[in-house]
Amino acid sequence: MGFADIIFLFYIILGILGLYLLWQWLLGYIIHLDVAPEKRGLITLVVVMLAGLIWLSYAFKLNHWRQTTTPSPVTASNPDSILAEDVLNQPVENLTEEQKLARFEQENFPDLYDNRTALYRDIRGLDEFFIKIKQFAPSVPKQIPLLNRIYQLRQDTHKRYSQRYLEVSQQLRNFWVHYSTGNSEDALQKFQPVVARLIKTIQQTRGDDLDNQGKQEQSIIEAMRVAETMLKSNKLPTAQQGLTSYKLDNRQRIMDWLDKNGSSNVVESLTMLTNQRAHIFQQIQTVKNYIQRYPDLPLGRTLQLWQNALQHNLYAEYRLLYAVEIPASLQQLGVDLPPKQSAHLDATLEVQIPNILKFVNDMVTQAEEAYAPTAPKVNGR
């Protein structure tokens, strides 16, 4: 207990005692005043409460001072956590048992310490990634299948890493107990060959993750290939494919990313499609109004052509946004993109944009040129 803790404890004790003595004194003093008996207790309570509030306010300030002046002890969040940077400069009596072991390991088995530290940091990095991807995934619902695949692969890695870290730490703690309680020279001699095996098993475990990294990269490549296939085909998807338009907030998130990282050509194309869609909506509503006004006119085909143009406009936007959302999402999560396939997707996007826009414009032109006059009837024929 430090000096600040002692001051704070005395303040609490003396404050409680002082409030009690104030209560007793007021009860004795107030009977000499010209106050109705039924009000004496209430007045005493009010005065003591006011004094108590003042006491509490200073108690909070004193506690804040105590926390800021008392040095935080160097402790581990779990028994196997890694040394803080300044532990080597701390007196032994200030260290926990785990920190004493970690310092001994760093001084006597630096290679083991470095490898175990690297493994620990990998585990912590995965923990942070899991939190990040869970928070991020709801904002990109169309990428959830890909993100789920990446999540599961990294969960497998986390499980293997955690198991290996626990096994190594158990070996280390077992040695430490016998080193501390038995013949230290004997324990040290027997542990020397174990150290080499532990280092090797850590390196193998981290090396084995290359397989999962390859699977992750393949999953990303497959998603990019799907996006490329969609860019190359203007055929509308079937209802069974379950494709839906991007919501405004999803679309805006992609546009914000494009403004910083993407192609100006893609941004301009998406803006053009948005303006075109507003025109299509207006024309559809106008045709519907005319159908109500002139039910005898053959306007059904015209309406169908405008609605078809709308569907192609929405699908064109979907394909562009989807192709951009894959690298945008992965970049925001800190997931490495396969360079070759990523560059290929970018190139496909640039090449296909003119074809996509031309096709949509052709659909609009068909709707605008929907008028097909019929020959007038002559002599009742």
Secondary structure, DSSP 8 states (H G I E B T S, - for coil): --HHHHHHHHHHHHHHHHHHHHHHHHHHHHTTSS--HHHHHHHHHHHHHHHHHHHHHHHHHHHHHHHHHS------SSTT----TTGGGS-GGGS-HHHHHHHHHHHH-HHHHHHHHHHHHHHHHHHHHHHHHHHHGGG-GGGHHHHHHHHHHHHHHHHHHHHHHHHHHHHHHHHHHHHHHS-HHHHHHHHHHHHHHHHHHHHHHHHHHHHHHHHHHHHHHHHHHHHHHHHH------GGG------HHHHHHHHHHHHHHS-HHHHHHHHHHHHHHHHHHHHHHHHHHHHHH-TTS--HHHHHHHHHHHHHHHHHHHHHHHHHHHHHHHHHHT----HHHHHHHHHHHHHHHHHHHHHHHHHHHHHHT---------TT-
